[in-house]
């Protein structure tokens, strides 16, 4: 993992015991085609995405995964309510178009987390579900069922809080 922000690297170490390298995505020390897959998790709103895709295209050779907040009406309203702003908030089509222009034409999107993410508190609030494994498992199980139902009825893009965009060359 790479992370240019020292404070965020400290949190990753403290919370998840992950040592992140002190690099940004625009210029990395990795050789061409070094990785099979690049994962962008909850970070694309902090990037100049076209510039980032140039470096991603250089260091990887197969797949990009974008796991990101889905800017649907619910999340947009929630962000306004708490005063949360991002550097470059863009909706899913923006990332799909930019990845296609960068040579990633095969794309699949899965929407998820209609319940679990907001109940977890996301990244800006306290977790609303008591921190007991049995209760958390019930919430996650219900979240998976609700996700499936929303997908069947075509409502997942309007209600789910996150998506996974899988883009292949």
DSSP file (Angstrom, degrees, kcal/mol; ACC not computed):
  #  RESIDUE AA STRUCTURE BP1 BP2  ACC     N-H-->O    O-->H-N    N-H-->O    O-->H-N    TCO  KAPPA ALPHA  PHI   PSI    X-CA   Y-CA   Z-CA
    1    1 A X              0   0    0      0, 0.0    20,-3.1     0, 0.0     2,-0.4   0.000 360.0 360.0 360.0 146.6    0.0    0.0    0.0
    2    2 A X  B     +a   21   0A   0     18,-0.2     2,-0.3    20,-0.1    20,-0.2  -0.937 360.0 166.5-120.9 147.9    1.1    3.6   -0.6
    3    3 A X        -     0   0    0     18,-2.7    21,-0.2    -2,-0.4     6,-0.1  -0.843  22.6-161.4-159.8 118.6    0.0    6.7    1.2
    4    4 A X  S    S+     0   0    0     -2,-0.3     2,-0.6    18,-0.2    20,-0.1   0.745  72.1  86.6 -75.2 -21.7    1.6   10.1    1.0
    5    5 A X     >  -     0   0    0      1,-0.2     4,-2.0    18,-0.1     5,-0.2  -0.694  64.2-156.7 -86.5 117.4    0.1   11.4    4.2
    6    6 A X  H  > S+     0   0    0     -2,-0.6     4,-2.1     1,-0.2    -1,-0.2   0.868  93.4  54.2 -60.6 -37.6    2.1   10.5    7.4
    7    7 A X  H  > S+     0   0    0      1,-0.2     4,-2.0     2,-0.2    -1,-0.2   0.921 109.1  47.7 -62.9 -43.5   -0.9   10.8    9.7
    8    8 A X  H  > S+     0   0    0      1,-0.2     4,-2.4     2,-0.2    -1,-0.2   0.872 109.1  54.2 -66.2 -36.8   -2.9    8.4    7.5
    9    9 A X  H  X S+     0   0    0     -4,-2.0     4,-2.0     2,-0.2    -1,-0.2   0.894 107.1  51.9 -62.9 -38.5    0.0    6.0    7.5
   10   10 A X  H  X S+     0   0    0     -4,-2.1     4,-2.8     2,-0.2    -2,-0.2   0.912 109.4  49.3 -62.6 -42.8    0.1    6.1   11.3
   11   11 A X  H  X S+     0   0    0     -4,-2.0     4,-3.3     2,-0.2     5,-0.5   0.920 109.1  52.2 -63.2 -43.8   -3.6    5.3   11.5
   12   12 A X  H  X S+     0   0    0     -4,-2.4     4,-1.7     1,-0.2     6,-1.6   0.892 113.2  45.0 -60.0 -39.4   -3.1    2.3    9.0
   13   13 A X  H  X S+     0   0    0     -4,-2.0     4,-1.3     4,-0.3    -2,-0.2   0.929 117.6  43.5 -68.8 -45.8   -0.4    1.0   11.3
   14   14 A X  H  < S+     0   0    0     -4,-2.8    -2,-0.2     2,-0.2    -3,-0.2   0.933 123.6  33.1 -67.3 -47.9   -2.3    1.5   14.5
   15   15 A X  H  < S+     0   0    0     -4,-3.3    -3,-0.2    -5,-0.2    -2,-0.2   0.873 139.0  13.1 -79.9 -38.2   -5.7    0.2   13.4
   16   16 A X  H  < S-     0   0    0     -4,-1.7    -3,-0.2    -5,-0.5    -2,-0.2   0.356  92.2-119.0-125.4   4.7   -4.7   -2.5   10.9
   17   17 A X     <  +     0   0    0     -4,-1.3     2,-0.5    -5,-0.3    -4,-0.3   0.887  62.6 149.5  55.8  41.9   -1.0   -3.1   11.5
   18   18 A X        -     0   0    0     -6,-1.6     2,-0.8    -9,-0.1    -1,-0.2  -0.920  40.8-149.3-109.7 127.6   -0.3   -2.1    7.8
   19   19 A X        -     0   0    0     -2,-0.5     2,-0.3    -3,-0.1    -9,-0.1  -0.862  19.3-164.7 -94.1 112.3    3.0   -0.5    6.8
   20   20 A X        -     0   0    0     -2,-0.8   -18,-0.2   -11,-0.2     2,-0.2  -0.751  20.1-117.9 -98.0 145.4    2.3    1.8    3.9
   21   21 A X  B     -a    2   0A   0    -20,-3.1   -18,-2.7    -2,-0.3     2,-2.1  -0.573  27.0-116.6 -79.4 144.0    5.0    3.2    1.7
   22   22 A X  S    S+     0   0    0     -2,-0.2     2,-0.3   -20,-0.2   -18,-0.2  -0.363  74.5 112.7 -82.3  62.6    5.4    7.0    1.7
   23   23 A X        -     0   0    0     -2,-2.1     2,-0.2   -18,-0.1   -18,-0.1  -0.920  57.1-134.9-129.7 155.5    4.5    7.6   -1.9
   24   24 A X        -     0   0    0      3,-0.5     3,-0.5    -2,-0.3   -21,-0.1  -0.572  29.0-111.9 -99.6 171.6    1.7    9.2   -3.9
   25   25 A X  S    S+     0   0    0     -2,-0.2     3,-0.2     1,-0.2    30,-0.1   0.659 105.7  69.9 -80.4 -16.7    0.0    7.7   -6.9
   26   26 A X  S    S+     0   0    0      1,-0.3     2,-0.3    29,-0.1    -1,-0.2   0.761 115.0  15.6 -77.5 -23.2    1.3   10.2   -9.4
   27   27 A X  S    S+     0   0    0     -3,-0.5    -3,-0.5    28,-0.0    -1,-0.3  -0.843  76.3 176.2-151.7 110.7    4.9    9.0   -9.3
   28   28 A X        -     0   0    0     -2,-0.3    -3,-0.1    -3,-0.2   -26,-0.0  -0.744  37.0-126.4-114.8 162.0    5.8    5.7   -7.8
   29   29 A X  S    S+     0   0    0     -2,-0.3     2,-0.1     2,-0.0    -1,-0.0   0.365  72.7 115.9 -86.2   6.5    9.1    3.8   -7.5
   30   30 A X        -     0   0    0      1,-0.1    -2,-0.1     5,-0.0     3,-0.1  -0.456  67.5-114.1 -82.8 148.4    7.7    0.7   -9.1
   31   31 A X    >   -     0   0    0      1,-0.2     3,-1.4    -2,-0.1     4,-0.2  -0.264  48.9 -74.8 -70.6 162.7    8.9   -0.8  -12.4
   32   32 A X  T 3  S+     0   0    0      1,-0.3    27,-0.3     2,-0.1    -1,-0.2  -0.328 117.9   4.2 -57.3 139.0    6.6   -0.8  -15.5
   33   33 A X  T 3  S+     0   0    0     25,-2.9    -1,-0.3    27,-0.3    27,-0.2   0.786  85.3 144.9  54.7  33.1    4.0   -3.6  -15.3
   34   34 A X    <   +     0   0    0     -3,-1.4     2,-0.3    25,-0.3    26,-0.2   0.850  58.0  49.4 -69.1 -36.1    5.1   -4.5  -11.7
   35   35 A X  E     -b   60   0B   0     24,-3.0    26,-1.8    -4,-0.2    27,-0.3  -0.778  59.7-154.7-109.3 149.0    1.6   -5.3  -10.5
   36   36 A X  E    S+     0   0B   0     -2,-0.3    27,-2.3     1,-0.3    26,-0.7   0.805  88.9  22.5 -79.7 -34.9   -1.2   -7.5  -11.9
   37   37 A X  E     -b   63   0B   0     25,-0.2     2,-0.4    24,-0.1    -1,-0.3  -0.990  61.8-158.5-138.1 140.5   -3.8   -5.5  -10.0
   38   38 A X  E     -b   64   0B   0     25,-2.1    27,-2.8    -2,-0.4     2,-0.5  -0.982  14.5-156.9-116.4 131.6   -4.1   -1.9   -8.6
   39   39 A X  E     -b   65   0B   0     -2,-0.4     2,-0.7    25,-0.2    27,-0.2  -0.939   8.3-169.7-113.2 124.4   -6.7   -1.3   -5.9
   40   40 A X  E     -b   66   0B   0     25,-3.4    27,-2.6    -2,-0.5     2,-0.7  -0.927  13.9-173.7-110.9 104.3   -8.0    2.2   -5.3
   41   41 A X  E     -b   67   0B   0     -2,-0.7    27,-0.2     1,-0.2    25,-0.1  -0.883  64.6 -33.2-111.5 112.7  -10.1    2.0   -2.1
   42   42 A X  S    S+     0   0    0     25,-3.6    -1,-0.2    -2,-0.7    26,-0.1   0.864 116.2  95.5  51.2  43.4  -12.0    5.0   -1.0
   43   43 A X    >   +     0   0    0     24,-0.2     3,-2.3    -3,-0.1     4,-0.2   0.542  43.9  92.2-134.2 -14.3   -9.4    7.4   -2.4
   44   44 A X  G >  S+     0   0    0      1,-0.3     3,-1.4     2,-0.2     5,-0.2   0.769  81.8  63.1 -64.6 -24.3  -10.4    8.5   -6.0
   45   45 A X  G 3  S+     0   0    0      1,-0.3    43,-2.7     3,-0.1    42,-0.3   0.594 101.5  54.2 -72.4  -7.8  -12.2   11.6   -4.7
   46   46 A X  G <  S+     0   0    0     -3,-2.3     2,-0.3    41,-0.2    -1,-0.3   0.352 102.1  78.3-101.5   3.3   -8.8   12.8   -3.4
   47   47 A X  S <  S-     0   0    0     -3,-1.4     2,-1.2    -4,-0.2     3,-0.1  -0.751  81.4-122.3-116.9 155.6   -7.1   12.4   -6.8
   48   48 A X     >  -     0   0    0     -2,-0.3     4,-2.4     1,-0.2     3,-0.3  -0.854  42.9-161.9 -83.1  96.2   -6.6   14.1  -10.1
   49   49 A X  H  > S+     0   0    0     -2,-1.2     4,-2.6     1,-0.2     5,-0.2   0.868  79.0  51.9 -62.6 -44.3   -7.9   10.9  -11.6
   50   50 A X  H  > S+     0   0    0      1,-0.2     4,-1.0     2,-0.2    -1,-0.2   0.912 113.9  46.3 -58.1 -39.4   -6.7   11.3  -15.2
   51   51 A X  H  > S+     0   0    0     -3,-0.3     4,-1.1     1,-0.2     3,-0.4   0.906 112.0  51.0 -67.3 -41.0   -3.2   12.0  -13.9
   52   52 A X  H  X S+     0   0    0     -4,-2.4     4,-2.5     1,-0.2     3,-0.2   0.879 103.7  58.3 -63.8 -38.1   -3.4    9.0  -11.6
   53   53 A X  H  X S+     0   0    0     -4,-2.6     4,-2.6     1,-0.2    -1,-0.2   0.798  98.3  60.7 -66.5 -25.8   -4.5    6.7  -14.4
   54   54 A X  H  X S+     0   0    0     -4,-1.0     4,-1.1    -3,-0.4    -1,-0.2   0.942 110.6  39.5 -64.0 -45.3   -1.3    7.5  -16.3
   55   55 A X  H  X S+     0   0    0     -4,-1.1     4,-2.2    -3,-0.2    -2,-0.2   0.894 114.9  53.2 -71.0 -38.9    0.8    6.1  -13.5
   56   56 A X  H  X S+     0   0    0     -4,-2.5     4,-1.5     1,-0.2    -2,-0.2   0.929 106.9  52.6 -59.5 -44.8   -1.6    3.2  -12.9
   57   57 A X  H  < S+     0   0    0     -4,-2.6    -1,-0.2     1,-0.2    -2,-0.2   0.819 110.7  49.1 -61.0 -31.1   -1.4    2.3  -16.5
   58   58 A X  H  < S+     0   0    0     -4,-1.1   -25,-2.9     1,-0.2    -1,-0.2   0.908 115.5  39.2 -75.0 -42.6    2.4    2.2  -16.3
   59   59 A X  H  < S+     0   0    0     -4,-2.2   -24,-3.0   -27,-0.3   -25,-0.3   0.556 112.1  56.3 -90.4  -7.5    2.8    0.1  -13.1
   60   60 A X  E  <  -b   35   0B   0     -4,-1.5   -27,-0.3   -27,-0.2   -24,-0.2  -0.840  50.9-170.5-125.3 160.3    0.1   -2.5  -13.7
   61   61 A X  E    S+     0   0B   0    -26,-1.8   -25,-0.2    -2,-0.3   -24,-0.1   0.432  74.4  16.9-131.7   3.8   -0.7   -4.9  -16.5
   62   62 A X  E    S+     0   0B   0    -26,-0.7   107,-1.8     1,-0.3     2,-0.3   0.603 105.3  16.3-137.3 -56.2   -4.2   -6.5  -16.0
   63   63 A X  E     -bC  37 168B   0    -27,-2.3   -25,-2.1   105,-0.2     2,-0.4  -0.956  38.5-161.1-141.7 145.5   -6.8   -5.0  -13.6
   64   64 A X  E     -bC  38 167B   0    103,-2.8   103,-2.9    -2,-0.3     2,-0.5  -0.996  12.3-161.8-122.9 132.4   -7.9   -1.9  -11.7
   65   65 A X  E     -bC  39 166B   0    -27,-2.8   -25,-3.4    -2,-0.4     2,-0.6  -0.968   2.5-168.7-113.8 124.9  -10.4   -2.2   -8.8
   66   66 A X  E     -bC  40 165B   0     99,-2.7    99,-2.9    -2,-0.5     2,-0.7  -0.946   3.8-176.7-113.8 110.3  -12.1    1.0   -7.7
   67   67 A X  E     +bC  41 164B   0    -27,-2.6   -25,-3.6    -2,-0.6     2,-0.3  -0.930  28.2 152.0-107.6 111.0  -13.9    0.5   -4.4
   68   68 A X  E     - C   0 163B   0     95,-2.2    95,-2.4    -2,-0.7     2,-0.2  -0.921  51.3 -86.7-145.8 157.8  -15.7    3.8   -3.7
   69   69 A X  E     - C   0 162B   0     -2,-0.3     2,-0.7    93,-0.2    93,-0.3  -0.486  44.6-126.8 -63.8 132.7  -18.6    5.7   -2.2
   70   70 A X        -     0   0    0     91,-2.8     2,-2.8    -2,-0.2     5,-0.3  -0.767  12.7-143.0 -86.7 112.1  -21.5    5.8   -4.5
   71   71 A X        +     0   0    0     -2,-0.7     2,-0.1    19,-0.2    -1,-0.1  -0.335  46.5 147.8 -77.7  63.2  -22.6    9.4   -4.9
   72   72 A X     >  -     0   0    0     -2,-2.8     4,-2.4    88,-0.2     5,-0.2  -0.324  67.9 -88.9 -85.7 176.6  -26.3    8.6   -5.0
   73   73 A X  H  > S+     0   0    0      1,-0.2     4,-2.2     2,-0.2     5,-0.2   0.851 125.6  54.6 -58.4 -34.4  -28.9   11.0   -3.6
   74   74 A X  H  > S+     0   0    0     84,-0.5     4,-2.4     2,-0.2    -1,-0.2   0.943 111.8  41.1 -65.1 -47.7  -28.7    9.5   -0.1
   75   75 A X  H  > S+     0   0    0     -5,-0.3     4,-2.6     2,-0.2     5,-0.2   0.873 113.6  54.2 -70.0 -35.6  -25.0    9.9    0.3
   76   76 A X  H  X S+     0   0    0     -4,-2.4     4,-2.0     2,-0.2    -1,-0.2   0.925 111.7  44.8 -62.4 -44.2  -25.1   13.4   -1.3
   77   77 A X  H  X S+     0   0    0     -4,-2.2     4,-2.4    -5,-0.2    -2,-0.2   0.917 112.7  51.3 -65.1 -44.1  -27.8   14.4    1.3
   78   78 A X  H  X S+     0   0    0     -4,-2.4     4,-1.8     1,-0.2     6,-0.2   0.905 110.2  49.4 -61.1 -42.0  -25.9   12.8    4.1
   79   79 A X  H  X>S+     0   0    0     -4,-2.6     5,-2.3     1,-0.2     4,-1.0   0.905 111.0  49.2 -65.2 -40.8  -22.6   14.6    3.2
   80   80 A X  H  <5S+     0   0    0     -4,-2.0     3,-0.4     1,-0.2    -1,-0.2   0.912 108.4  55.0 -63.0 -40.7  -24.4   18.0    3.0
   81   81 A X  H  <5S+     0   0    0     -4,-2.4    -1,-0.2     1,-0.2    -2,-0.2   0.876 116.8  34.5 -61.5 -39.6  -26.0   17.4    6.4
   82   82 A X  H  <5S-     0   0    0     -4,-1.8    -1,-0.2    -5,-0.1    -2,-0.2   0.466 111.2-116.3 -96.7  -0.9  -22.7   16.8    8.1
   83   83 A X  T  <5 +     0   0    0     -4,-1.0     2,-0.4    -3,-0.4    -3,-0.2   0.783  55.3 163.1  75.4  26.9  -20.7   19.3    6.0
   84   84 A X      < +     0   0    0     -5,-2.3     2,-0.3    -6,-0.2    -1,-0.2  -0.675  11.1 179.0 -84.2 128.7  -18.4   16.7    4.5
   85   85 A X        -     0   0    0     -2,-0.4     2,-0.3    -5,-0.0     3,-0.0  -0.951  12.8-154.7-128.8 150.4  -16.6   17.8    1.3
   86   86 A X        -     0   0    0     -2,-0.3     3,-0.4     1,-0.1   -40,-0.1  -0.775  27.1-116.5-117.0 164.0  -14.1   16.0   -0.9
   87   87 A X  S    S+     0   0    0    -42,-0.3   -41,-0.2    -2,-0.3    -1,-0.1   0.924 105.1   2.0 -64.5 -47.6  -11.3   17.3   -3.2
   88   88 A X  S    S-     0   0    0    -43,-2.7     2,-0.3     2,-0.1    -1,-0.2  -0.481  74.9-171.5-144.9  65.6  -12.8   16.0   -6.5
   89   89 A X        +     0   0    0     -3,-0.4     2,-0.3   -43,-0.1   -44,-0.1  -0.462  15.9 168.9 -68.5 125.3  -16.2   14.2   -6.0
   90   90 A X        -     0   0    0     -2,-0.3   -19,-0.2     2,-0.0     2,-0.1  -0.966  31.2-117.5-134.1 150.0  -17.3   12.6   -9.2
   91   91 A X    >>  -     0   0    0     -2,-0.3     3,-1.5   -21,-0.1     4,-0.8  -0.404  41.8 -91.8 -83.3 166.1  -20.0   10.1   -9.9
   92   92 A X  H >> S+     0   0    0      1,-0.3     4,-2.2     2,-0.2     3,-0.6   0.818 119.6  62.1 -48.1 -45.9  -19.3    6.6  -11.3
   93   93 A X  H 3> S+     0   0    0      1,-0.2     4,-2.7     2,-0.2    -1,-0.3   0.841  98.0  59.6 -55.7 -32.6  -19.6    7.4  -15.0
   94   94 A X  H <> S+     0   0    0     -3,-1.5     4,-2.2     1,-0.2    -1,-0.2   0.929 108.9  42.4 -59.0 -46.6  -16.6    9.8  -14.7
   95   95 A X  H <X S+     0   0    0     -4,-0.8     4,-2.4    -3,-0.6     5,-0.2   0.878 113.4  52.5 -70.1 -38.0  -14.4    6.9  -13.5
   96   96 A X  H  X S+     0   0    0     -4,-2.2     4,-2.3     2,-0.2    -2,-0.2   0.937 112.0  45.4 -62.6 -46.1  -15.7    4.5  -16.1
   97   97 A X  H  X S+     0   0    0     -4,-2.7     4,-2.6     2,-0.2    -2,-0.2   0.928 114.1  48.4 -63.8 -46.4  -15.0    7.0  -18.9
   98   98 A X  H  X S+     0   0    0     -4,-2.2     4,-1.2    -5,-0.2    -1,-0.2   0.885 112.4  48.4 -65.0 -38.1  -11.6    7.9  -17.7
   99   99 A X  H  <>S+     0   0    0     -4,-2.4     5,-2.3     2,-0.2    -1,-0.2   0.904 111.3  50.3 -67.8 -39.5  -10.6    4.2  -17.3
  100  100 A X  H ><5S+     0   0    0     -4,-2.3     3,-1.7     1,-0.2    -2,-0.2   0.927 109.4  50.8 -63.6 -43.4  -11.9    3.4  -20.7
  101  101 A X  H 3<5S+     0   0    0     -4,-2.6    -1,-0.2     1,-0.3    -2,-0.2   0.791 107.8  55.5 -61.7 -27.7   -9.9    6.3  -22.2
  102  102 A X  T 3<5S-     0   0    0     -4,-1.2    -1,-0.3    -5,-0.2    -2,-0.2   0.326 131.9 -88.5 -90.3   7.6   -6.8    4.9  -20.4
  103  103 A X  T < 5S+     0   0    0     -3,-1.7     2,-0.4    -4,-0.1    -3,-0.2   0.705  94.1 116.8  98.3  21.2   -7.1    1.5  -22.0
  104  104 A X      < +     0   0    0     -5,-2.3    65,-0.2     1,-0.1    -3,-0.1  -0.640  24.8 152.6-118.1  72.1   -9.5   -0.4  -19.6
  105  105 A X        +     0   0    0     -2,-0.4     2,-0.8    -5,-0.2    64,-0.2   0.764  49.7  80.7 -78.7 -25.2  -12.5   -1.1  -21.7
  106  106 A X  E     +D  168   0B   0     62,-1.7    62,-3.1    -6,-0.1     2,-0.4  -0.730  64.8 167.4 -86.3 112.7  -13.8   -4.2  -19.9
  107  107 A X  E     -D  167   0B   0     -2,-0.8     2,-0.3    60,-0.2    60,-0.2  -0.964  21.7-179.4-134.3 144.8  -15.8   -3.0  -16.9
  108  108 A X  E     -D  166   0B   0     58,-2.1    58,-3.2    -2,-0.4     2,-0.4  -0.997  11.6-157.5-138.8 139.8  -18.2   -4.4  -14.4
  109  109 A X  E     -D  165   0B   0     -2,-0.3     2,-0.5    56,-0.2    56,-0.2  -0.973   6.4-172.9-123.3 132.1  -19.8   -2.6  -11.5
  110  110 A X  E     -D  164   0B   0     54,-2.2    54,-2.4    -2,-0.4     2,-0.3  -0.986  12.4-152.3-121.9 121.2  -21.3   -4.1   -8.3
  111  111 A X  E     +D  163   0B   0     -2,-0.5     2,-0.3    52,-0.2    52,-0.2  -0.690  27.7 159.0 -89.7 145.9  -23.2   -1.9   -5.9
  112  112 A X  E     +D  162   0B   0     50,-2.6    50,-2.0    -2,-0.3    49,-0.4  -0.939  30.6  55.8-155.2 173.5  -23.2   -2.9   -2.3
  113  113 A X        +     0   0    0     -2,-0.3    48,-1.5    47,-0.2     5,-0.3   0.947  37.8 161.5  63.8  59.4  -23.7   -1.9    1.3
  114  114 A X  S    S+     0   0    0     29,-0.3    -1,-0.1    46,-0.2    30,-0.1   0.747  87.2   8.5 -72.9 -20.7  -27.2   -0.4    1.5
  115  115 A X  S  > S+     0   0    0     24,-0.1     4,-2.1    25,-0.1     5,-0.2   0.714 118.5  63.0-125.0 -46.8  -27.1   -0.9    5.3
  116  116 A X  H  > S+     0   0    0      1,-0.2     4,-1.6     2,-0.2     6,-0.2   0.870 101.0  52.1 -61.9 -42.2  -23.7   -1.9    6.7
  117  117 A X  H  >>S+     0   0    0      1,-0.2     5,-1.3     2,-0.2     4,-0.6   0.955 112.8  42.3 -64.0 -51.0  -21.7    1.2    5.7
  118  118 A X  H >45S+     0   0    0     -5,-0.3     3,-0.9     1,-0.2    10,-0.2   0.889 115.5  50.4 -64.4 -35.0  -24.0    3.8    7.2
  119  119 A X  H 3<5S+     0   0    0     -4,-2.1     9,-2.5     1,-0.2    10,-1.1   0.773 104.0  59.7 -71.3 -23.7  -24.5    1.7   10.4
  120  120 A X  H 3<5S-     0   0    0     -4,-1.6    -1,-0.2    -3,-0.3    -2,-0.2   0.647 115.6-116.6 -75.3 -12.6  -20.8    1.3   10.7
  121  121 A X  T XX5 -     0   0    0     -3,-0.9     4,-1.4    -4,-0.6     3,-1.3   0.358  37.2-129.3  91.2  -5.5  -20.5    5.1   10.9
  122  122 A X  T 34< -     0   0    0     -5,-1.3    -4,-0.0    -6,-0.2     5,-0.0  -0.372  57.4 -46.3  60.3-135.6  -18.5    5.2    7.7
  123  123 A X  T 34 S+     0   0    0      1,-0.1    -1,-0.2    -2,-0.1     3,-0.0   0.349 136.7  47.4-110.0   3.2  -15.3    7.2    8.1
  124  124 A X  T <4 S+     0   0    0     -3,-1.3     2,-0.3     2,-0.1    -2,-0.2   0.396 104.5  41.7-130.1   2.8  -16.8   10.2    9.9
  125  125 A X  S  < S-     0   0    0     -4,-1.4     2,-0.1    -5,-0.1     3,-0.1  -0.919  85.5 -80.7-146.4 169.4  -19.1    9.1   12.7
  126  126 A X        -     0   0    0     -2,-0.3     2,-0.3     1,-0.1    -2,-0.1  -0.416  54.5 -97.3 -71.8 149.2  -19.4    6.5   15.5
  127  127 A X        -     0   0    0      1,-0.1    -7,-0.2    -2,-0.1    -6,-0.1  -0.508  28.1-158.8 -67.8 129.3  -20.5    3.0   14.7
  128  128 A X  S    S+     0   0    0     -9,-2.5     2,-0.4    -2,-0.3    -8,-0.2   0.703  72.1  78.6 -84.3 -20.8  -24.3    2.7   15.4
  129  129 A X  S    S-     0   0    0    -10,-1.1    -2,-0.1     1,-0.1     7,-0.1  -0.758  94.8-108.1 -89.1 130.2  -24.2   -1.1   15.7
  130  130 A X        -     0   0    0     -2,-0.4     2,-2.5     1,-0.1     6,-0.2  -0.284  33.4-111.7 -56.1 141.4  -22.9   -2.3   19.1
  131  131 A X  S    S+     0   0    0     -4,-0.1     2,-0.5     4,-0.1    -1,-0.1  -0.374  73.5 126.3 -80.0  64.2  -19.4   -3.9   18.7
  132  132 A X     >  -     0   0    0     -2,-2.5     4,-2.7     1,-0.1     3,-0.5  -0.992  61.0-135.8-118.9 126.6  -20.4   -7.5   19.4
  133  133 A X  H  > S+     0   0    0     -2,-0.5     4,-2.5     1,-0.2     5,-0.2   0.850 103.6  52.6 -51.5 -40.2  -19.4  -10.0   16.7
  134  134 A X  H  > S+     0   0    0      2,-0.2     4,-1.8     1,-0.2    -1,-0.2   0.913 112.5  44.1 -65.2 -41.4  -22.8  -11.7   16.8
  135  135 A X  H  > S+     0   0    0     -3,-0.5     4,-2.3     2,-0.2    -2,-0.2   0.922 113.5  51.0 -68.2 -43.7  -24.7   -8.5   16.2
  136  136 A X  H  X S+     0   0    0     -4,-2.7     4,-2.6     1,-0.2    -2,-0.2   0.895 108.7  52.1 -60.5 -40.3  -22.3   -7.3   13.5
  137  137 A X  H  X S+     0   0    0     -4,-2.5     4,-2.5    -5,-0.3    -1,-0.2   0.901 108.8  50.5 -62.9 -40.5  -22.7  -10.7   11.7
  138  138 A X  H  X S+     0   0    0     -4,-1.8     4,-2.6     2,-0.2     5,-0.2   0.936 111.6  47.6 -62.2 -46.4  -26.5  -10.3   11.7
  139  139 A X  H  X S+     0   0    0     -4,-2.3     4,-2.4     1,-0.2    -2,-0.2   0.923 113.3  48.1 -61.4 -44.8  -26.2   -6.8   10.3
  140  140 A X  H  X S+     0   0    0     -4,-2.6     4,-2.1     2,-0.2    -1,-0.2   0.884 111.4  50.5 -64.5 -38.3  -23.8   -7.9    7.6
  141  141 A X  H  X S+     0   0    0     -4,-2.5     4,-2.1     2,-0.2    -2,-0.2   0.928 112.1  46.6 -64.2 -44.8  -26.0  -10.9    6.7
  142  142 A X  H  X S+     0   0    0     -4,-2.6     4,-2.8     1,-0.2    -2,-0.2   0.884 109.9  55.1 -63.6 -38.0  -29.1   -8.6    6.4
  143  143 A X  H  X S+     0   0    0     -4,-2.4     4,-2.5    -5,-0.2   -29,-0.3   0.908 107.4  49.3 -60.9 -43.3  -27.0   -6.2    4.3
  144  144 A X  H  X S+     0   0    0     -4,-2.1     4,-2.1     2,-0.2    -2,-0.2   0.911 112.8  47.0 -63.8 -42.4  -26.1   -9.0    1.9
  145  145 A X  H  X S+     0   0    0     -4,-2.1     4,-2.2     2,-0.2    -2,-0.2   0.940 113.1  48.3 -64.4 -46.8  -29.7  -10.1    1.5
  146  146 A X  H  X S+     0   0    0     -4,-2.8     4,-2.6     1,-0.2    -2,-0.2   0.880 109.0  54.6 -62.1 -38.3  -30.9   -6.5    1.0
  147  147 A X  H  X S+     0   0    0     -4,-2.5     4,-2.3    -5,-0.2    -1,-0.2   0.931 108.4  48.8 -59.8 -46.4  -28.1   -5.9   -1.6
  148  148 A X  H  X S+     0   0    0     -4,-2.1     4,-2.3     2,-0.2    -2,-0.2   0.921 111.5  49.0 -60.4 -44.7  -29.3   -8.9   -3.6
  149  149 A X  H  X S+     0   0    0     -4,-2.2     4,-1.9     1,-0.2     6,-0.2   0.926 111.3  49.4 -61.7 -45.5  -32.9   -7.7   -3.5
  150  150 A X  H  <>S+     0   0    0     -4,-2.6     5,-2.5     1,-0.2     6,-1.2   0.871 110.3  51.3 -63.0 -37.0  -32.0   -4.2   -4.6
  151  151 A X  H ><5S+     0   0    0     -4,-2.3     3,-1.2     4,-0.2    -1,-0.2   0.923 107.8  52.4 -64.3 -44.2  -29.9   -5.6   -7.5
  152  152 A X  H 3<5S+     0   0    0     -4,-2.3    -2,-0.2     1,-0.3    -1,-0.2   0.895 114.7  41.7 -58.6 -41.7  -32.8   -7.8   -8.6
  153  153 A X  T 3<5S-     0   0    0     -4,-1.9    -1,-0.3    -5,-0.2    -2,-0.2   0.376 113.1-117.0 -90.7   5.2  -35.2   -4.8   -8.7
  154  154 A X  T < 5S+     0   0    0     -3,-1.2    -3,-0.2    -4,-0.3     3,-0.2   0.685  84.5 114.3  72.0  18.2  -32.5   -2.4  -10.2
  155  155 A X    >>< +     0   0    0     -5,-2.5     4,-1.4    -6,-0.2     3,-1.1   0.517  40.8  95.8 -98.3  -6.6  -32.5   -0.2   -7.2
  156  156 A X  H >> S+     0   0    0     -6,-1.2     4,-2.5     1,-0.3     3,-0.5   0.884  81.2  53.9 -55.5 -44.1  -28.9   -0.8   -6.0
  157  157 A X  H 34 S+     0   0    0      1,-0.2    -1,-0.3    -3,-0.2    -2,-0.1   0.805 112.6  45.7 -62.1 -25.4  -27.4    2.2   -7.8
  158  158 A X  H <4 S+     0   0    0     -3,-1.1   -84,-0.5    -4,-0.1    -1,-0.2   0.720 127.5  22.5 -87.3 -22.0  -30.0    4.5   -6.1
  159  159 A X  H << S+     0   0    0     -4,-1.4    -3,-0.2    -3,-0.5    -2,-0.2   0.741  93.3  96.2-119.1 -34.1  -29.7    3.1   -2.5
  160  160 A X     <  -     0   0    0     -4,-2.5   -46,-0.2    -5,-0.3   -88,-0.2  -0.339  59.7-146.7 -67.5 144.9  -26.3    1.3   -2.0
  161  161 A X  S    S+     0   0    0    -48,-1.5   -91,-2.8   -49,-0.4     2,-0.3   0.645  74.8  31.1 -87.0 -17.8  -23.6    3.4   -0.4
  162  162 A X  E     -CD  69 112B   0    -50,-2.0   -50,-2.6   -93,-0.3     2,-0.3  -0.917  59.5-161.9-137.8 162.8  -20.6    1.9   -2.2
  163  163 A X  E     -CD  68 111B   0    -95,-2.4   -95,-2.2    -2,-0.3     2,-0.5  -0.971  13.9-142.2-139.4 159.5  -19.6    0.3   -5.5
  164  164 A X  E     -CD  67 110B   0    -54,-2.4   -54,-2.2    -2,-0.3     2,-0.6  -0.984  16.1-164.9-120.0 116.8  -16.9   -1.9   -6.8
  165  165 A X  E     -CD  66 109B   0    -99,-2.9   -99,-2.7    -2,-0.5     2,-0.6  -0.914   2.8-164.8-102.8 118.5  -15.8   -1.0  -10.3
  166  166 A X  E     -CD  65 108B   0    -58,-3.2   -58,-2.1    -2,-0.6     2,-0.5  -0.924   9.5-176.3-105.4 119.6  -13.6   -3.8  -11.9
  167  167 A X  E     -CD  64 107B   0   -103,-2.9  -103,-2.8    -2,-0.6     2,-0.3  -0.972   1.0-176.5-123.7 126.8  -11.8   -2.6  -15.0
  168  168 A X  E      CD  63 106B   0    -62,-3.1   -62,-1.7    -2,-0.5  -105,-0.2  -0.854 360.0 360.0-119.8 154.2   -9.6   -4.9  -17.2
  169  169 A X              0   0    0   -107,-1.8   -64,-0.1    -2,-0.3  -106,-0.1   0.461 360.0 360.0 -75.0 360.0   -7.5   -4.3  -20.2
